[in-house]
Amino acid sequence: MQLTPPATLADAARPNHALRDNHMLKPSLLALACLLTATPAALAQVPVKPNPNHEQLLASSDSKAAANKRLVYDFWREVLEGGHLELADKYLTEGYIQHNPNVPNGRAGFVGFFGKFSKPRSIEARIKAPVVAMVAEGDLVVVSFVQPTPDPKDPKQMHSTTWFDMFRIENGKIAEHWDGANKE
């Protein structure tokens, strides 16, 4: 029998893989054990930091990607942060699809949901939320934000993680949205 190295640790763990032989598997298991027993300092989180340069976030050598990022950015500033729900028809398709389980589908559903607690405020020139990055590919735009979160072991202590929103653009308007929200 000829032994070939596994492509991944998962391959090595498969019961029918030729590397079941203990002498070949020991180095992989040793590396895994070292990783799992690493000191807490080695596993400490690096805090998520926002990007202060919003013009850099919006820049793209692809004019369509730049336009899509600008559309999402302005929607966030004017409608979500500014509370100007009367501008929803400027940004959302009538049949807007919502994958957040707490917000109804459709532009009217969006307006009805946010109208319960959102009040118009002044529209700022920049998104106030701590934006980490904006990425556009084809008809999709992904925005990532710093998400401060209480430590489950000590709620007085905070750590940061990242929140992602993804939008699909259709004919110059937002047609679909995804995020990581759980049903409330």
Residue frames relative to the residue before (quaternion, step in Angstrom):
aa qw qx qy qz dx dy dz
M 1.0000 0.0000 0.0000 0.0000 0.00 0.00 0.00
Q 0.2760 -0.7535 0.5754 0.1577 3.55 -0.98 0.90
L 0.2832 -0.7664 0.5574 0.1476 3.57 -0.87 1.01
T 0.0726 -0.7714 0.6310 0.0386 3.52 -0.97 0.93
P 0.5145 -0.6502 0.4456 0.3376 3.60 -0.95 0.75
P 0.5073 -0.6417 0.4727 0.3279 3.59 -1.09 0.64
A 0.5223 -0.6249 0.4774 0.3299 3.56 -1.19 0.55
T 0.7964 0.0524 0.0011 0.6025 3.59 1.10 -0.74
L 0.6506 -0.4727 0.3978 0.4417 3.56 -1.30 0.10
A 0.6005 0.5595 -0.3627 0.4414 3.58 1.08 -0.63
D 0.6287 0.5218 -0.3359 0.4687 3.58 1.04 -0.75
A 0.6599 0.5133 -0.3077 0.4544 3.56 0.95 -0.86
A 0.6816 0.4998 -0.2838 0.4528 3.59 1.09 -0.65
R 0.5135 0.6375 -0.4331 0.3772 3.60 1.20 -0.27
P 0.5254 -0.6835 0.4058 0.3037 3.60 -0.82 0.97
N 0.7416 0.4156 -0.2510 0.4630 3.62 0.98 -0.62
H 0.4496 0.6963 -0.4520 0.3297 3.59 1.21 0.15
A 0.5702 -0.6326 0.4120 0.3239 3.55 -1.01 0.81
L 0.6654 0.5238 -0.3133 0.4299 3.61 1.13 -0.41
R 0.2917 0.7536 -0.5339 0.2490 3.59 1.12 0.49
D 0.4892 0.6706 -0.4220 0.3646 3.52 1.21 -0.50
N 0.5197 -0.6992 0.3992 0.2858 3.60 -0.61 1.16
H 0.6778 0.5031 -0.3321 0.4208 3.60 0.82 -0.83
M 0.6655 0.4735 -0.3136 0.4844 3.62 1.13 -0.46
L 0.6974 0.4900 -0.2700 0.4479 3.59 1.07 -0.68
K 0.5366 0.6717 -0.3955 0.3233 3.61 1.11 -0.57
P 0.6613 0.4923 -0.3539 0.4417 3.68 0.79 -0.75
S 0.6474 0.5123 -0.3270 0.4599 3.62 0.98 -0.76
L 0.6697 0.4891 -0.2984 0.4724 3.58 0.93 -0.86
L 0.6216 0.5350 -0.3365 0.4628 3.57 1.05 -0.73
A 0.6549 0.4992 -0.3132 0.4732 3.59 0.93 -0.85
L 0.6504 0.5091 -0.3136 0.4685 3.59 0.97 -0.82
A 0.6457 0.5148 -0.3184 0.4654 3.59 0.97 -0.83
C 0.6416 0.5160 -0.3265 0.4642 3.60 0.97 -0.79
L 0.6463 0.5201 -0.3184 0.4587 3.57 0.97 -0.83
L 0.7062 0.4762 -0.2686 0.4498 3.58 0.89 -0.92
T 0.7390 0.3760 -0.2265 0.5111 3.60 1.13 -0.50
A 0.3019 0.7675 -0.5141 0.2356 3.59 1.20 0.32
T 0.5882 -0.5879 0.4165 0.3673 3.56 -1.12 0.59
P 0.6200 -0.5596 0.3872 0.3906 3.61 -1.09 0.59
A 0.6146 0.5564 -0.3620 0.4262 3.61 1.00 -0.70
A 0.6522 0.5106 -0.3198 0.4600 3.57 1.03 -0.74
L 0.7282 0.4090 -0.2286 0.5003 3.58 1.15 -0.55
A 0.3862 0.7489 -0.4697 0.2635 3.62 1.27 0.02
Q 0.5012 -0.6733 0.4722 0.2691 3.52 -1.10 0.82
V 0.3155 -0.6744 0.6297 0.2215 3.52 -1.20 0.66
P 0.4574 -0.7045 0.4580 0.2910 3.63 -0.63 1.04
V 0.4634 -0.6499 0.5305 0.2853 3.56 -1.12 0.75
K 0.1335 -0.8052 0.5765 0.0399 3.58 -0.85 0.98
P 0.4267 -0.6889 0.5150 0.2795 3.61 -0.98 0.78
N 0.4207 -0.6543 0.5607 0.2838 3.53 -1.29 0.40
P 0.3131 -0.7868 0.4981 0.1866 3.62 -0.50 1.11
N 0.6617 0.5114 -0.2995 0.4592 3.60 1.23 -0.42
H 0.1527 -0.8361 0.5223 0.0688 3.58 0.14 1.28
E 0.5928 0.5537 -0.3795 0.4450 3.62 1.07 -0.55
Q 0.6218 0.5212 -0.3307 0.4820 3.58 1.08 -0.69
L 0.6293 0.5403 -0.3283 0.4519 3.59 1.02 -0.79
L 0.7216 0.4550 -0.2317 0.4676 3.57 1.03 -0.84
A 0.5591 0.6374 -0.3798 0.3700 3.58 1.20 -0.41
S 0.1392 0.7565 -0.6339 0.0812 3.53 -1.21 0.65
S 0.4583 -0.6634 0.5089 0.3015 3.57 -1.06 0.66
D 0.6365 0.4722 -0.3056 0.5277 3.59 1.31 -0.29
S 0.3894 -0.7614 0.4638 0.2314 3.60 -0.42 1.18
K 0.6324 0.5169 -0.3452 0.4623 3.63 1.02 -0.66
A 0.6421 0.5074 -0.3228 0.4755 3.61 0.97 -0.81
A 0.6467 0.5125 -0.3159 0.4682 3.58 0.97 -0.84
A 0.6574 0.4999 -0.3112 0.4702 3.61 0.95 -0.83
N 0.6561 0.5059 -0.3137 0.4639 3.60 0.97 -0.81
K 0.6405 0.5037 -0.3277 0.4781 3.60 1.00 -0.78
R 0.6475 0.5164 -0.3186 0.4611 3.60 0.96 -0.85
L 0.6185 0.5468 -0.3384 0.4517 3.60 0.99 -0.81
V 0.6872 0.4676 -0.2810 0.4798 3.60 0.83 -0.99
Y 0.6395 0.5384 -0.3189 0.4467 3.59 0.95 -0.90
D 0.7029 0.4562 -0.2688 0.4749 3.58 0.85 -0.97
F 0.5900 0.5471 -0.3593 0.4727 3.61 1.07 -0.66
W 0.6604 0.5107 -0.3120 0.4535 3.57 0.89 -0.93
R 0.6855 0.4959 -0.2812 0.4530 3.59 0.90 -0.98
E 0.7754 0.4112 -0.1921 0.4391 3.54 0.70 -1.15
V 0.7751 0.3481 -0.1805 0.4955 3.58 0.84 -0.97
L 0.7575 0.3875 -0.2348 0.4700 3.60 0.61 -1.06
E 0.7643 0.3313 -0.2082 0.5126 3.61 0.74 -0.95
G 0.7121 0.4535 -0.2629 0.4671 3.60 0.98 -0.80
G 0.3783 -0.7633 0.4566 0.2564 3.58 1.23 -0.33
H 0.4742 0.6757 -0.4389 0.3549 3.60 1.22 0.30
L 0.1160 -0.8439 0.5235 0.0187 3.52 0.34 1.33
E 0.5511 0.6062 -0.3957 0.4151 3.59 1.21 -0.35
L 0.6464 0.5054 -0.3117 0.4791 3.59 1.30 -0.27
A 0.3885 0.7519 -0.4673 0.2555 3.60 1.25 -0.05
D 0.6612 0.5120 -0.3310 0.4373 3.62 0.96 -0.75
K 0.5724 0.5717 -0.3707 0.4561 3.59 1.24 -0.35
Y 0.7952 0.3441 -0.1324 0.4813 3.59 1.07 -0.78
L 0.7796 0.3313 -0.1613 0.5063 3.62 1.00 -0.76
T 0.4592 -0.6335 0.5377 0.3142 3.57 -1.10 0.70
E 0.6212 -0.5455 0.3966 0.3990 3.57 -1.16 0.47
G 0.7552 0.3718 -0.1951 0.5034 3.59 1.02 -0.81
Y 0.0863 0.8477 -0.5138 0.1005 3.57 1.24 0.56
I 0.2200 -0.7769 0.5822 0.0950 3.58 -0.84 1.07
Q 0.1371 -0.8058 0.5757 0.0196 3.55 -0.77 1.10
H 0.1811 -0.7984 0.5675 0.0876 3.59 -0.77 1.05
N 0.4759 0.5940 -0.4705 0.4464 3.59 1.25 0.14
P 0.4144 -0.7621 0.4335 0.2438 3.63 -0.56 1.10
N 0.6544 0.5257 -0.3137 0.4437 3.61 1.23 -0.15
V 0.7160 0.4102 -0.2248 0.5182 3.58 1.24 -0.37
P 0.4394 -0.7130 0.4748 0.2704 3.62 -0.79 0.95
N 0.5708 -0.5608 0.4798 0.3599 3.55 -1.33 0.36
G 0.7352 0.4293 -0.3222 0.4140 3.52 -1.36 0.29
R 0.6006 -0.5666 0.4299 0.3653 3.52 -1.21 0.63
A 0.6522 0.5115 -0.3170 0.4610 3.59 0.95 -0.85
G 0.6371 0.5221 -0.3230 0.4661 3.59 1.02 -0.75
F 0.6274 0.5338 -0.3197 0.4683 3.56 1.03 -0.83
V 0.6823 0.4853 -0.2795 0.4699 3.57 0.83 -1.03
G 0.6539 0.5162 -0.3162 0.4539 3.60 0.93 -0.85
F 0.6605 0.5066 -0.3079 0.4608 3.58 0.94 -0.86
F 0.7497 0.4009 -0.2315 0.4729 3.59 0.68 -1.07
G 0.5701 0.6070 -0.3732 0.4090 3.59 1.20 -0.45
K 0.5698 0.6119 -0.3752 0.4002 3.61 1.19 -0.42
F 0.8343 0.1405 -0.0499 0.5308 3.61 1.06 -0.62
S 0.6306 0.5370 -0.3403 0.4452 3.60 1.20 -0.20
K 0.0742 -0.7866 0.6128 0.0143 3.57 -0.88 1.00
P 0.5574 -0.6250 0.4188 0.3510 3.62 -0.97 0.77
R 0.0364 -0.7589 0.6499 -0.0165 3.52 -1.09 0.93
S 0.6613 -0.4576 0.3659 0.4683 3.55 -1.23 -0.01
I 0.3946 -0.7049 0.5427 0.2302 3.54 -1.09 0.78
E 0.3126 -0.7664 0.5414 0.1477 3.52 -0.71 1.15
A 0.5759 -0.5986 0.4374 0.3446 3.58 -1.22 0.46
R 0.7743 0.2245 -0.1131 0.5807 3.57 1.21 -0.55
I 0.5620 -0.5446 0.4842 0.3914 3.54 -1.23 0.44
K 0.3772 -0.7354 0.5200 0.2157 3.57 -0.89 0.96
A 0.5829 0.5805 -0.3770 0.4256 3.60 1.07 -0.66
P 0.5167 -0.6689 0.4394 0.3041 3.62 -1.04 0.72
V 0.1397 -0.8214 0.5520 0.0314 3.57 0.00 1.36
V 0.2803 -0.7505 0.5793 0.1500 3.55 -0.95 0.96
A 0.7918 -0.1563 0.1578 0.5690 3.58 0.82 -1.01
M 0.1421 -0.7225 0.6643 0.1286 3.51 -1.40 0.34
V 0.0292 -0.7907 0.6110 -0.0253 3.54 -0.85 1.02
A 0.0694 -0.7877 0.6116 0.0245 3.57 -0.94 0.92
E 0.0616 0.7624 -0.6389 0.0817 3.51 -1.01 0.96
G 0.8183 -0.0177 -0.0257 0.5739 3.57 -0.58 1.10
D 0.7835 -0.2853 0.2242 0.5044 3.59 -0.74 -1.04
L 0.6016 0.5668 -0.3547 0.4371 3.60 1.26 0.26
V 0.0778 -0.7503 0.6547 0.0481 3.54 -1.19 0.72
V 0.1026 -0.7751 0.6222 0.0403 3.56 -0.89 1.00
V 0.0924 -0.7655 0.6359 0.0329 3.55 -0.94 0.98
S 0.1073 -0.7817 0.6107 0.0671 3.57 -0.90 0.90
F 0.1601 -0.7922 0.5883 0.0255 3.52 -1.09 0.91
V 0.5092 -0.5630 0.5358 0.3697 3.54 -1.29 0.39
Q 0.0857 -0.7896 0.6071 0.0251 3.57 -0.91 0.96
P 0.2100 -0.7731 0.5839 0.1316 3.63 -0.27 1.19
T 0.0159 -0.8107 0.5826 -0.0549 3.56 -0.87 0.98
P 0.4701 -0.6668 0.4879 0.3104 3.62 -0.94 0.80
D 0.4974 -0.6262 0.5123 0.3132 3.54 -1.12 0.72
P 0.4504 -0.7162 0.4516 0.2832 3.64 -0.67 0.99
K 0.6684 0.4888 -0.3027 0.4718 3.60 1.16 -0.52
D 0.7836 0.0539 -0.0220 0.6185 3.58 1.22 -0.51
P 0.2565 -0.8279 0.4793 0.1378 3.62 0.10 1.28
K 0.5737 0.5739 -0.3893 0.4358 3.61 1.22 -0.24
Q 0.6738 0.4480 -0.2730 0.5203 3.57 1.26 -0.46
M 0.2102 -0.7773 0.5829 0.1086 3.57 -1.01 0.84
H 0.0643 -0.7330 0.6713 0.0889 3.51 -1.30 0.46
S 0.3708 -0.7209 0.5279 0.2532 3.57 -1.19 0.26
T 0.0523 -0.7373 0.6722 0.0426 3.47 -1.28 0.61
T 0.4970 -0.6601 0.4762 0.3009 3.58 -1.24 -0.16
W 0.2012 -0.7474 0.6246 0.1032 3.55 -1.05 0.89
F 0.1474 -0.7995 0.5790 0.0623 3.58 -0.95 0.86
D 0.0646 -0.7357 0.6725 0.0487 3.53 -1.15 0.79
M 0.0740 -0.7856 0.6131 0.0378 3.57 -0.97 0.86
F 0.1242 -0.7930 0.5962 0.0151 3.53 -0.99 0.96
R 0.2157 -0.7329 0.6272 0.1518 3.55 -1.15 0.70
I 0.2428 -0.7813 0.5666 0.0977 3.54 -0.84 1.09
E 0.0023 -0.7820 0.6220 -0.0385 3.54 -0.99 0.93
N 0.8444 -0.0832 0.0135 0.5291 3.59 -0.65 1.15
G 0.7426 -0.4522 0.2279 0.4383 3.59 0.88 0.96
K 0.7034 0.3754 -0.2763 0.5367 3.60 1.24 0.30
I 0.5393 -0.5946 0.4810 0.3524 3.55 -1.26 0.41
A 0.1459 -0.8243 0.5461 0.0309 3.55 -0.66 1.19
E 0.8101 0.0683 -0.0010 0.5823 3.59 1.17 -0.47
H 0.0928 -0.8008 0.5915 0.0156 3.57 -1.15 0.72
W 0.0636 -0.7618 0.6442 0.0239 3.54 -1.18 0.81
D 0.1175 0.7502 -0.6504 0.0194 3.55 -1.25 0.50
G 0.6133 -0.5928 0.3911 0.3457 3.57 -1.26 -0.04
A 0.3286 0.7833 -0.4824 0.2139 3.60 1.21 0.29
N 0.2936 -0.7113 0.6119 0.1829 3.51 -1.20 0.70
K 0.6017 -0.5661 0.4166 0.3796 3.57 -1.19 0.51
E 0.2289 -0.7790 0.5735 0.1091 3.55 -0.93 0.97
